[in-house]
Amino acid sequence: MMDDELTPLRDLAEKLLIGQYHRHVFLCTGESCSAAGVGEAAWEVLKRELKDRNLSLATGLDACYRTKVGCLRVCVGGPVLLVYPEGTYYGGMTAERIPEFVKKHLVEGQPIEGRIFARNPLPLA
Ligand code: FES
């Protein structure tokens, strides 16, 4: 890729504050781990909660990037949600559970143990 081809990407990354985040949340909205519409409903609440708490498009220790994904290869007990850098996998993350997750895990740094089914922290490169 030519350097000037990367210019629009670099501009977008800057606008999205990529490089400033301390966490990245992936939420599965696929229909193998939860019924149609359940993941999407959770996604809408996640977006709203991150925005309302100024975690999205933010800087600072709580800054959190969010990504909606089609499958995290677990495919049961969803919606499945994954948080990095901790590598925390949550199950059953329906819309009504998202606000507590955002408050406890993302703001207070206290994972909700009862909803965690796996952990895979990634080693630093
Ligand atoms: S469809 Fe959600 S993990 Fe596969």
Backbone and ligand atoms as CSV (ligand in chain L), in Angstrom:
chain,resi,resn,atom,element,x,y,z
A,1,MET,N,N,0.847,-1.192,0.000
A,1,MET,CA,C,0.000,0.000,0.000
A,1,MET,C,C,0.883,1.243,0.000
A,2,MET,N,N,0.595,2.134,-0.932
A,2,MET,CA,C,1.375,3.371,-0.993
A,2,MET,C,C,1.066,4.214,0.236
A,3,ASP,N,N,2.050,5.003,0.626
A,3,ASP,CA,C,1.890,5.798,1.832
A,3,ASP,C,C,0.671,6.713,1.756
A,4,ASP,N,N,0.437,7.330,0.574
A,4,ASP,CA,C,-0.691,8.270,0.497
A,4,ASP,C,C,-2.038,7.551,0.536
A,5,GLU,N,N,-2.038,6.242,0.249
A,5,GLU,CA,C,-3.277,5.464,0.397
A,5,GLU,C,C,-3.671,5.352,1.860
A,6,LEU,N,N,-2.693,5.457,2.736
A,6,LEU,CA,C,-2.957,5.327,4.172
A,6,LEU,C,C,-3.433,6.622,4.807
A,7,THR,N,N,-3.302,7.713,4.072
A,7,THR,CA,C,-3.664,9.007,4.656
A,7,THR,C,C,-5.106,9.050,5.154
A,8,PRO,N,N,-6.115,8.606,4.350
A,8,PRO,CA,C,-7.484,8.646,4.878
A,8,PRO,C,C,-7.661,7.765,6.108
A,9,LEU,N,N,-6.953,6.644,6.150
A,9,LEU,CA,C,-7.037,5.761,7.315
A,9,LEU,C,C,-6.423,6.421,8.543
A,10,ARG,N,N,-5.293,7.071,8.329
A,10,ARG,CA,C,-4.648,7.756,9.458
A,10,ARG,C,C,-5.537,8.885,9.981
A,11,ASP,N,N,-6.173,9.588,9.049
A,11,ASP,CA,C,-7.068,10.682,9.454
A,11,ASP,C,C,-8.235,10.138,10.276
A,12,LEU,N,N,-8.807,9.034,9.798
A,12,LEU,CA,C,-9.928,8.431,10.519
A,12,LEU,C,C,-9.512,7.912,11.892
A,13,ALA,N,N,-8.368,7.260,11.926
A,13,ALA,CA,C,-7.879,6.722,13.204
A,13,ALA,C,C,-7.692,7.843,14.217
A,14,GLU,N,N,-7.209,8.972,13.719
A,14,GLU,CA,C,-7.011,10.121,14.606
A,14,GLU,C,C,-8.353,10.636,15.118
A,15,LYS,N,N,-9.331,10.702,14.197
A,15,LYS,CA,C,-10.671,11.163,14.562
A,15,LYS,C,C,-11.329,10.225,15.581
A,16,LEU,N,N,-11.075,8.939,15.423
A,16,LEU,CA,C,-11.653,7.934,16.330
A,16,LEU,C,C,-10.850,7.777,17.625
A,17,LEU,N,N,-9.782,8.557,17.725
A,17,LEU,CA,C,-8.901,8.525,18.908
A,17,LEU,C,C,-8.230,7.167,19.098
A,18,ILE,N,N,-8.045,6.443,18.007
A,18,ILE,CA,C,-7.337,5.160,18.090
A,18,ILE,C,C,-5.885,5.444,18.490
A,19,GLY,N,N,-5.456,4.777,19.528
A,19,GLY,CA,C,-4.147,5.058,20.112
A,19,GLY,C,C,-4.309,5.585,21.529
A,20,GLN,N,N,-5.552,5.966,21.884
A,20,GLN,CA,C,-5.824,6.545,23.213
A,20,GLN,C,C,-6.512,5.563,24.156
A,21,TYR,N,N,-6.933,4.412,23.630
A,21,TYR,CA,C,-7.823,3.552,24.415
A,21,TYR,C,C,-7.085,2.641,25.389
A,22,HIS,N,N,-7.757,2.402,26.510
A,22,HIS,CA,C,-7.221,1.487,27.507
A,22,HIS,C,C,-7.962,0.157,27.488
A,23,ARG,N,N,-9.160,0.156,26.855
A,23,ARG,CA,C,-9.922,-1.082,26.745
A,23,ARG,C,C,-10.588,-1.161,25.379
A,24,HIS,N,N,-10.899,-2.409,24.996
A,24,HIS,CA,C,-11.647,-2.649,23.772
A,24,HIS,C,C,-12.691,-3.719,24.087
A,25,VAL,N,N,-13.944,-3.380,23.850
A,25,VAL,CA,C,-15.046,-4.308,24.117
A,25,VAL,C,C,-15.597,-4.817,22.790
A,26,PHE,N,N,-15.699,-6.139,22.673
A,26,PHE,CA,C,-16.304,-6.779,21.509
A,26,PHE,C,C,-17.616,-7.418,21.948
A,27,LEU,N,N,-18.680,-7.116,21.249
A,27,LEU,CA,C,-19.969,-7.736,21.574
A,27,LEU,C,C,-20.457,-8.502,20.357
A,28,CYS,N,N,-20.813,-9.764,20.575
A,28,CYS,CA,C,-21.313,-10.584,19.477
A,28,CYS,C,C,-22.808,-10.343,19.290
A,29,THR,N,N,-23.173,-10.006,18.062
A,29,THR,CA,C,-24.594,-9.844,17.738
A,29,THR,C,C,-25.038,-10.950,16.778
A,30,GLY,N,N,-24.209,-11.982,16.646
A,30,GLY,CA,C,-24.561,-13.114,15.791
A,30,GLY,C,C,-25.752,-13.873,16.358
A,31,GLU,N,N,-26.415,-14.607,15.491
A,31,GLU,CA,C,-27.655,-15.264,15.909
A,31,GLU,C,C,-27.479,-16.749,16.219
A,32,SER,N,N,-26.215,-17.176,16.410
A,32,SER,CA,C,-25.993,-18.549,16.874
A,32,SER,C,C,-25.879,-18.608,18.391
A,33,CYS,N,N,-25.403,-17.518,18.995
A,33,CYS,CA,C,-25.255,-17.541,20.465
A,33,CYS,C,C,-26.431,-16.917,21.181
A,34,SER,N,N,-27.274,-16.168,20.462
A,34,SER,CA,C,-28.494,-15.635,21.078
A,34,SER,C,C,-29.543,-15.460,19.989
A,35,ALA,N,N,-30.783,-15.313,20.416
A,35,ALA,CA,C,-31.886,-15.215,19.456
A,35,ALA,C,C,-31.798,-13.923,18.644
A,36,ALA,N,N,-32.427,-13.944,17.486
A,36,ALA,CA,C,-32.403,-12.784,16.586
A,36,ALA,C,C,-32.802,-11.521,17.335
A,37,GLY,N,N,-31.999,-10.487,17.202
A,37,GLY,CA,C,-32.325,-9.183,17.780
A,37,GLY,C,C,-31.805,-8.981,19.192
A,38,VAL,N,N,-31.462,-10.047,19.887
A,38,VAL,CA,C,-31.024,-9.915,21.287
A,38,VAL,C,C,-29.652,-9.226,21.358
A,39,GLY,N,N,-28.730,-9.653,20.506
A,39,GLY,CA,C,-27.402,-9.036,20.481
A,39,GLY,C,C,-27.467,-7.591,20.024
A,40,GLU,N,N,-28.289,-7.325,19.029
A,40,GLU,CA,C,-28.430,-5.938,18.530
A,40,GLU,C,C,-28.977,-5.027,19.620
A,41,ALA,N,N,-29.946,-5.532,20.371
A,41,ALA,CA,C,-30.517,-4.727,21.464
A,41,ALA,C,C,-29.446,-4.424,22.508
A,42,ALA,N,N,-28.603,-5.420,22.815
A,42,ALA,CA,C,-27.517,-5.211,23.773
A,42,ALA,C,C,-26.514,-4.195,23.225
A,43,TRP,N,N,-26.260,-4.267,21.935
A,43,TRP,CA,C,-25.325,-3.338,21.295
A,43,TRP,C,C,-25.806,-1.896,21.416
A,44,GLU,N,N,-27.088,-1.686,21.205
A,44,GLU,CA,C,-27.633,-0.324,21.308
A,44,GLU,C,C,-27.451,0.225,22.716
A,45,VAL,N,N,-27.668,-0.625,23.721
A,45,VAL,CA,C,-27.500,-0.177,25.112
A,45,VAL,C,C,-26.015,0.073,25.404
A,46,LEU,N,N,-25.149,-0.806,24.900
A,46,LEU,CA,C,-23.709,-0.619,25.114
A,46,LEU,C,C,-23.248,0.723,24.538
A,47,LYS,N,N,-23.676,1.018,23.318
A,47,LYS,CA,C,-23.299,2.299,22.696
A,47,LYS,C,C,-23.768,3.467,23.556
A,48,ARG,N,N,-25.020,3.395,23.989
A,48,ARG,CA,C,-25.601,4.493,24.778
A,48,ARG,C,C,-24.876,4.657,26.113
A,49,GLU,N,N,-24.611,3.547,26.782
A,49,GLU,CA,C,-23.943,3.611,28.086
A,49,GLU,C,C,-22.529,4.193,27.967
A,50,LEU,N,N,-21.789,3.755,26.949
A,50,LEU,CA,C,-20.423,4.258,26.772
A,50,LEU,C,C,-20.445,5.750,26.479
A,51,LYS,N,N,-21.422,6.164,25.679
A,51,LYS,CA,C,-21.533,7.584,25.335
A,51,LYS,C,C,-21.931,8.390,26.569
A,52,ASP,N,N,-22.964,7.924,27.280
A,52,ASP,CA,C,-23.464,8.663,28.444
A,52,ASP,C,C,-22.398,8.813,29.522
A,53,ARG,N,N,-21.507,7.837,29.615
A,53,ARG,CA,C,-20.476,7.893,30.656
A,53,ARG,C,C,-19.164,8.478,30.131
A,54,ASN,N,N,-19.199,8.994,28.902
A,54,ASN,CA,C,-18.018,9.596,28.281
A,54,ASN,C,C,-16.827,8.646,28.223
A,55,LEU,N,N,-17.110,7.382,27.922
A,55,LEU,CA,C,-16.023,6.407,27.771
A,55,LEU,C,C,-15.659,6.224,26.305
A,56,SER,N,N,-16.630,6.487,25.436
A,56,SER,CA,C,-16.437,6.293,24.000
A,56,SER,C,C,-15.909,7.580,23.377
A,57,LEU,N,N,-15.054,7.448,22.379
A,57,LEU,CA,C,-14.424,8.613,21.760
A,57,LEU,C,C,-13.869,9.527,22.843
A,58,ALA,N,N,-13.117,8.903,23.728
A,58,ALA,CA,C,-12.594,9.616,24.884
A,58,ALA,C,C,-11.117,9.316,25.062
A,59,THR,N,N,-10.502,10.063,25.947
A,59,THR,CA,C,-9.133,9.763,26.346
A,59,THR,C,C,-9.158,9.532,27.854
A,60,GLY,N,N,-8.060,9.087,28.396
A,60,GLY,CA,C,-8.020,8.842,29.841
A,60,GLY,C,C,-8.117,7.364,30.156
A,61,LEU,N,N,-8.015,7.049,31.426
A,61,LEU,CA,C,-7.905,5.656,31.860
A,61,LEU,C,C,-9.134,4.814,31.558
A,62,ASP,N,N,-10.304,5.441,31.446
A,62,ASP,CA,C,-11.538,4.698,31.195
A,62,ASP,C,C,-11.882,4.618,29.703
A,63,ALA,N,N,-11.094,5.242,28.859
A,63,ALA,CA,C,-11.429,5.313,27.434
A,63,ALA,C,C,-11.572,3.906,26.853
A,64,CYS,N,N,-12.671,3.687,26.153
A,64,CYS,CA,C,-13.010,2.342,25.703
A,64,CYS,C,C,-13.485,2.353,24.251
A,65,TYR,N,N,-12.870,1.529,23.438
A,65,TYR,CA,C,-13.290,1.371,22.050
A,65,TYR,C,C,-14.281,0.223,22.002
A,66,ARG,N,N,-15.257,0.320,21.107
A,66,ARG,CA,C,-16.278,-0.739,21.050
A,66,ARG,C,C,-16.376,-1.281,19.634
A,67,THR,N,N,-16.628,-2.583,19.531
A,67,THR,CA,C,-16.770,-3.220,18.230
A,67,THR,C,C,-17.853,-4.281,18.292
A,68,LYS,N,N,-18.755,-4.218,17.329
A,68,LYS,CA,C,-19.801,-5.231,17.183
A,68,LYS,C,C,-19.257,-6.310,16.245
A,69,VAL,N,N,-19.358,-7.565,16.653
A,69,VAL,CA,C,-18.826,-8.639,15.812
A,69,VAL,C,C,-19.923,-9.664,15.512
A,70,GLY,N,N,-19.700,-10.443,14.449
A,70,GLY,CA,C,-20.696,-11.412,14.014
A,70,GLY,C,C,-20.561,-12.762,14.697
A,71,CYS,N,N,-19.376,-13.033,15.292
A,71,CYS,CA,C,-19.176,-14.322,15.953
A,71,CYS,C,C,-17.845,-14.312,16.701
A,72,LEU,N,N,-17.855,-14.828,17.923
A,72,LEU,CA,C,-16.623,-14.991,18.701
A,72,LEU,C,C,-16.282,-16.473,18.862
A,73,ARG,N,N,-16.905,-17.322,18.077
A,73,ARG,CA,C,-16.621,-18.761,17.970
A,73,ARG,C,C,-17.048,-19.557,19.204
A,74,VAL,N,N,-17.858,-18.971,20.025
A,74,VAL,CA,C,-18.380,-19.715,21.179
A,74,VAL,C,C,-19.762,-20.257,20.826
A,75,CYS,N,N,-20.627,-19.359,20.368
A,75,CYS,CA,C,-21.903,-19.740,19.736
A,75,CYS,C,C,-22.917,-20.443,20.646
A,76,VAL,N,N,-22.767,-20.275,21.935
A,76,VAL,CA,C,-23.836,-20.665,22.873
A,76,VAL,C,C,-23.854,-19.624,23.993
A,77,GLY,N,N,-24.990,-19.518,24.631
A,77,GLY,CA,C,-25.079,-18.713,25.852
A,77,GLY,C,C,-24.803,-17.236,25.691
A,78,GLY,N,N,-25.083,-16.681,24.530
A,78,GLY,CA,C,-24.812,-15.271,24.299
A,78,GLY,C,C,-25.929,-14.363,24.767
A,79,PRO,N,N,-25.836,-13.134,24.391
A,79,PRO,CA,C,-24.741,-12.547,23.651
A,79,PRO,C,C,-23.403,-12.656,24.409
A,80,VAL,N,N,-22.373,-13.029,23.664
A,80,VAL,CA,C,-21.035,-13.145,24.226
A,80,VAL,C,C,-20.341,-11.792,24.101
A,81,LEU,N,N,-19.665,-11.411,25.175
A,81,LEU,CA,C,-18.966,-10.115,25.201
A,81,LEU,C,C,-17.545,-10.369,25.676
A,82,LEU,N,N,-16.590,-9.712,25.072
A,82,LEU,CA,C,-15.168,-9.909,25.364
A,82,LEU,C,C,-14.513,-8.561,25.609
A,83,VAL,N,N,-13.724,-8.478,26.671
A,83,VAL,CA,C,-13.053,-7.223,27.031
A,83,VAL,C,C,-11.546,-7.425,27.012
A,84,TYR,N,N,-10.836,-6.597,26.271
A,84,TYR,CA,C,-9.374,-6.554,26.325
A,84,TYR,C,C,-8.943,-5.245,26.943
A,85,PRO,N,N,-7.813,-5.192,27.654
A,85,PRO,CA,C,-6.730,-6.171,27.627
A,85,PRO,C,C,-6.909,-7.354,28.581
A,86,GLU,N,N,-7.924,-7.326,29.420
A,86,GLU,CA,C,-8.047,-8.400,30.409
A,86,GLU,C,C,-8.351,-9.754,29.759
A,87,GLY,N,N,-9.015,-9.723,28.586
A,87,GLY,CA,C,-9.408,-10.968,27.931
A,87,GLY,C,C,-10.528,-11.661,28.688
A,88,THR,N,N,-11.472,-10.890,29.165
A,88,THR,CA,C,-12.574,-11.421,29.963
A,88,THR,C,C,-13.759,-11.749,29.060
A,89,TYR,N,N,-14.215,-12.995,29.125
A,89,TYR,CA,C,-15.355,-13.434,28.317
A,89,TYR,C,C,-16.602,-13.509,29.196
A,90,TYR,N,N,-17.630,-12.779,28.788
A,90,TYR,CA,C,-18.910,-12.779,29.500
A,90,TYR,C,C,-19.961,-13.491,28.657
A,91,GLY,N,N,-20.849,-14.200,29.340
A,91,GLY,CA,C,-21.985,-14.821,28.657
A,91,GLY,C,C,-23.286,-14.179,29.075
A,92,GLY,N,N,-24.289,-14.360,28.226
A,92,GLY,CA,C,-25.635,-13.888,28.549
A,92,GLY,C,C,-25.751,-12.391,28.702
A,93,MET,N,N,-25.003,-11.638,27.888
A,93,MET,CA,C,-24.980,-10.179,28.059
A,93,MET,C,C,-26.107,-9.503,27.276
A,94,THR,N,N,-27.296,-9.715,27.788
A,94,THR,CA,C,-28.486,-9.088,27.200
A,94,THR,C,C,-28.509,-7.603,27.549
A,95,ALA,N,N,-29.389,-6.894,26.868
A,95,ALA,CA,C,-29.460,-5.429,27.015
A,95,ALA,C,C,-29.578,-5.006,28.477
A,96,GLU,N,N,-30.390,-5.711,29.250
A,96,GLU,CA,C,-30.611,-5.276,30.635
A,96,GLU,C,C,-29.391,-5.490,31.523
A,97,ARG,N,N,-28.420,-6.314,31.082
A,97,ARG,CA,C,-27.209,-6.539,31.879
A,97,ARG,C,C,-26.064,-5.599,31.505
A,98,ILE,N,N,-26.201,-4.914,30.404
A,98,ILE,CA,C,-25.102,-4.065,29.929
A,98,ILE,C,C,-24.805,-2.892,30.871
A,99,PRO,N,N,-25.819,-2.175,31.377
A,99,PRO,CA,C,-25.486,-1.033,32.245
A,99,PRO,C,C,-24.659,-1.424,33.469
A,100,GLU,N,N,-24.992,-2.542,34.094
A,100,GLU,CA,C,-24.213,-2.979,35.261
A,100,GLU,C,C,-22.777,-3.340,34.856
A,101,PHE,N,N,-22.649,-3.999,33.699
A,101,PHE,CA,C,-21.306,-4.340,33.202
A,101,PHE,C,C,-20.467,-3.071,32.982
A,102,VAL,N,N,-21.063,-2.073,32.358
A,102,VAL,CA,C,-20.314,-0.833,32.069
A,102,VAL,C,C,-19.890,-0.172,33.385
A,103,LYS,N,N,-20.831,-0.083,34.304
A,103,LYS,CA,C,-20.531,0.570,35.597
A,103,LYS,C,C,-19.464,-0.215,36.368
A,104,LYS,N,N,-19.694,-1.512,36.545
A,104,LYS,CA,C,-18.799,-2.294,37.401
A,104,LYS,C,C,-17.440,-2.541,36.738
A,105,HIS,N,N,-17.463,-3.111,35.548
A,105,HIS,CA,C,-16.185,-3.504,34.930
A,105,HIS,C,C,-15.442,-2.306,34.343
A,106,LEU,N,N,-16.134,-1.534,33.522
A,106,LEU,CA,C,-15.421,-0.487,32.781
A,106,LEU,C,C,-15.145,0.760,33.616
A,107,VAL,N,N,-16.039,1.111,34.509
A,107,VAL,CA,C,-15.834,2.323,35.307
A,107,VAL,C,C,-15.113,1.997,36.617
A,108,GLU,N,N,-15.599,0.974,37.323
A,108,GLU,CA,C,-15.038,0.691,38.647
A,108,GLU,C,C,-13.911,-0.339,38.609
A,109,GLY,N,N,-13.709,-0.975,37.450
A,109,GLY,CA,C,-12.628,-1.961,37.331
A,109,GLY,C,C,-12.901,-3.251,38.096
A,110,GLN,N,N,-14.189,-3.543,38.319
A,110,GLN,CA,C,-14.566,-4.749,39.058
A,110,GLN,C,C,-15.360,-5.680,38.138
A,111,PRO,N,N,-14.713,-6.664,37.525
A,111,PRO,CA,C,-15.438,-7.599,36.656
A,111,PRO,C,C,-16.572,-8.286,37.409
A,112,ILE,N,N,-17.629,-8.636,36.692
A,112,ILE,CA,C,-18.779,-9.297,37.312
A,112,ILE,C,C,-18.540,-10.802,37.236
A,113,GLU,N,N,-18.000,-11.356,38.314
A,113,GLU,CA,C,-17.526,-12.742,38.296
A,113,GLU,C,C,-18.605,-13.733,37.865
A,114,GLY,N,N,-19.818,-13.513,38.299
A,114,GLY,CA,C,-20.892,-14.457,38.019
A,114,GLY,C,C,-21.266,-14.592,36.553
A,115,ARG,N,N,-20.790,-13.709,35.697
A,115,ARG,CA,C,-21.130,-13.789,34.275
A,115,ARG,C,C,-19.907,-14.146,33.413
A,116,ILE,N,N,-18.771,-14.356,34.055
A,116,ILE,CA,C,-17.531,-14.637,33.308
A,116,ILE,C,C,-17.363,-16.144,33.130
A,117,PHE,N,N,-17.125,-16.587,31.875
A,117,PHE,CA,C,-16.933,-18.020,31.651
A,117,PHE,C,C,-15.521,-18.370,31.183
A,118,ALA,N,N,-14.701,-17.386,30.860
A,118,ALA,CA,C,-13.327,-17.671,30.443
A,118,ALA,C,C,-12.502,-16.385,30.542
A,119,ARG,N,N,-11.185,-16.584,30.626
A,119,ARG,CA,C,-10.268,-15.426,30.631
A,119,ARG,C,C,-9.085,-15.751,29.731
A,120,ASN,N,N,-8.704,-14.775,28.949
A,120,ASN,CA,C,-7.520,-14.924,28.099
A,120,ASN,C,C,-6.804,-13.593,27.950
A,121,PRO,N,N,-6.132,-13.151,29.049
A,121,PRO,CA,C,-5.366,-11.914,28.911
A,121,PRO,C,C,-4.259,-12.121,27.897
A,122,LEU,N,N,-4.012,-11.133,27.068
A,122,LEU,CA,C,-2.978,-11.264,26.057
A,122,LEU,C,C,-1.662,-10.737,26.619
A,123,PRO,N,N,-0.579,-11.500,26.422
A,123,PRO,CA,C,0.716,-11.012,26.900
A,123,PRO,C,C,1.148,-9.778,26.107
A,124,LEU,N,N,1.876,-8.911,26.727
A,124,LEU,CA,C,2.362,-7.736,26.025
A,124,LEU,C,C,3.386,-8.162,24.978
A,125,ALA,N,N,3.342,-7.530,23.828
A,125,ALA,CA,C,4.275,-7.878,22.741
A,125,ALA,C,C,5.684,-7.424,23.105
L,1,FES,S1,S,-22.633,-16.274,17.071
L,1,FES,FE1,FE,-22.038,-15.311,18.945
L,1,FES,S2,S,-20.201,-16.413,19.397
L,1,FES,FE2,FE,-20.784,-17.273,17.518
